[in-house]
Amino acid sequence: LSTALLDRLTLTESRLKGIVDSLESIKTLPDPLDKTIDSWPLENGLNIEKVSVPFGAIGIIYEARPNVTADAIGLCIKSGNAVVLRGSASAYNSNKVLSDLLREAAVEAGIPGDSIQLLENVSREGVGTLVKMKEYLSLVIPRGGAALINYVVNESTVPSIETGVGNCHVYIDKDANPEKALEITIN
């Protein structure tokens, strides 16, 4: 393994603290569920509401970053979703330990442990199978390099979110509020 990859895989005390801090931060986020986003009446008197609800089961495919295991679990559970994780082979043991610990914590909190799954199959063929399991998954999110993202977006029969890679651009209209545009650009 390259030095850079070994560095990403190494779980130091400070990186473990970062994982804990990230989960604590997720915990303090407002509850995203059952929020009325919009509502409007129809002419026949029926009131239509757009309400935030969980997707269901989310498959997350990611590369050699064990901290993503904890972040993905935290965000999925916070938003009321089950999660199926597929990390890289090089991080499997760390991912297994982290996901097992968070499953135990979920059970202690009254959340079904089976709502957190880590796939043992870390092969590319396993990814191909996962992204075609539309009868079991509501959404697939690839997190990694361009090759992984393109593969998932092109091969998936499950709806997917194409995460960003590379340059990000901001268009600022001539009539935009300059202070707000600066804040958005920096963010």
C-alpha positions in Angstrom: 0.0 0.0 0.0 1.2 3.5 -0.7 2.3 5.8 2.1 -0.7 8.1 1.4 -3.1 5.2 1.6 -1.6 3.8 4.8 -1.9 7.3 6.3 -5.6 7.5 5.4 -6.2 4.1 7.0 -4.3 4.7 10.2 -6.6 5.3 13.1 -4.6 7.4 15.6 -6.0 8.7 18.9 -6.6 12.1 17.3 -8.5 10.6 14.4 -10.6 8.5 16.7 -11.4 11.7 18.6 -12.3 13.3 15.3 -14.7 10.4 14.6 -16.3 10.9 18.0 -16.5 14.6 17.6 -18.2 14.2 14.2 -20.8 11.9 15.7 -21.4 14.4 18.5 -21.8 17.1 15.9 -24.3 14.9 14.0 -26.2 14.3 17.2 -26.7 18.0 17.8 -28.1 18.6 14.3 -31.9 19.4 14.2 -34.2 16.5 13.7 -34.7 16.4 9.9 -37.8 14.2 10.1 -41.5 15.0 9.8 -40.9 18.7 8.9 -43.5 20.3 6.7 -41.4 21.9 3.9 -44.3 23.3 2.0 -48.1 23.1 1.9 -50.8 24.5 -0.4 -54.5 24.1 -0.7 -56.2 22.8 -3.9 -59.4 24.3 -5.3 -61.3 21.3 -4.0 -60.3 22.1 -0.4 -57.7 19.3 -0.2 -54.5 20.5 1.5 -51.3 19.1 0.0 -48.1 18.9 2.2 -44.5 18.2 1.3 -43.1 16.5 4.5 -39.5 15.3 5.1 -39.4 11.5 5.6 -36.6 8.9 5.5 -35.6 7.4 2.2 -35.5 3.9 3.6 -32.4 1.8 3.1 -29.4 3.7 1.8 -26.3 2.0 0.2 -23.1 3.9 0.6 -20.1 2.9 -1.3 -16.8 4.5 -0.3 -13.1 4.0 -0.5 -10.3 3.8 2.1 -11.5 6.2 4.8 -12.7 4.5 8.0 -14.1 7.8 9.3 -16.7 7.7 6.5 -18.1 4.5 8.2 -19.0 6.4 11.3 -20.2 9.5 9.5 -22.4 7.5 7.1 -23.9 5.5 10.0 -24.5 8.7 12.1 -26.1 10.6 9.2 -28.3 7.7 8.1 -29.5 6.9 11.6 -30.1 10.6 12.4 -32.3 10.9 9.3 -34.3 7.7 10.1 -32.7 5.5 7.4 -31.1 2.1 7.5 -27.6 1.9 5.9 -25.8 -0.7 3.9 -22.1 0.1 3.8 -19.5 -1.1 1.3 -16.1 0.2 2.1 -12.8 -0.7 0.5 -10.9 -4.0 1.2 -8.0 -2.1 2.6 -10.1 -0.6 5.4 -12.4 -3.6 6.0 -11.1 -4.5 9.5 -11.4 -0.9 10.8 -14.8 -0.5 9.1 -15.9 -3.8 10.8 -14.9 -2.7 14.3 -16.4 0.8 13.9 -19.7 -0.5 12.4 -20.0 -3.2 15.1 -19.4 -0.6 17.9 -22.1 1.7 16.4 -24.5 -1.2 15.9 -24.1 -2.0 19.7 -24.7 1.7 20.5 -27.8 1.8 18.2 -29.2 -1.2 20.0 -28.6 0.4 23.4 -30.4 3.5 22.1 -33.4 1.4 21.0 -32.6 1.4 17.3 -32.6 -2.0 15.5 -29.1 -3.2 15.1 -29.9 -4.6 11.7 -30.5 -1.1 10.4 -26.6 -0.9 10.2 -25.1 -3.4 7.7 -21.5 -3.6 6.5 -20.9 -5.8 3.5 -18.2 -8.4 3.7 -17.9 -8.6 0.0 -15.5 -5.8 -0.9 -15.0 -6.8 -4.6 -15.9 -4.7 -7.6 -18.4 -7.3 -8.5 -20.0 -6.8 -5.1 -20.5 -3.1 -5.9 -22.1 -4.2 -9.2 -24.5 -6.4 -7.3 -25.3 -3.7 -4.7 -26.1 -1.0 -7.1 -28.7 -3.2 -8.8 -30.6 -4.1 -5.6 -33.6 -1.8 -6.2 -35.9 -4.1 -4.4 -33.9 -3.6 -1.2 -32.3 -0.2 -1.5 -34.0 3.2 -1.9 -30.8 5.1 -2.7 -27.1 4.6 -3.4 -24.5 7.2 -2.7 -20.9 6.7 -4.0 -18.2 8.6 -2.1 -14.8 8.5 -3.6 -12.9 9.2 -6.8 -14.3 9.9 -10.2 -14.0 6.3 -11.4 -16.1 5.0 -8.5 -18.7 7.7 -8.9 -19.0 7.3 -12.6 -19.2 3.5 -12.3 -22.1 3.7 -9.8 -24.0 6.5 -11.7 -23.7 4.5 -14.9 -24.4 1.0 -13.6 -27.0 1.6 -10.9 -30.6 0.7 -11.2 -31.1 2.2 -7.8 -31.5 5.9 -7.7 -28.1 7.5 -6.9 -26.7 10.8 -5.7 -23.7 11.8 -7.8 -21.3 13.3 -5.3 -18.9 16.0 -6.3 -15.3 15.5 -7.4 -12.8 18.0 -8.8 -13.5 21.7 -9.3 -16.7 23.3 -8.0 -17.9 26.5 -9.6 -20.1 29.3 -8.4 -21.9 31.6 -10.7 -22.6 35.1 -9.2 -25.3 37.0 -11.0 -24.6 40.8 -11.5 -27.7 41.5 -9.3 -26.6 39.3 -6.4 -26.0 40.6 -3.0 -22.2 40.9 -2.8 -21.9 40.0 0.9 -24.0 36.9 0.5 -22.2 35.9 -2.7 -18.9 36.1 -0.9 -20.1 34.0 2.0 -21.5 31.4 -0.5 -18.3 31.4 -2.5 -16.1 30.9 0.5 -18.3 28.1 1.8 
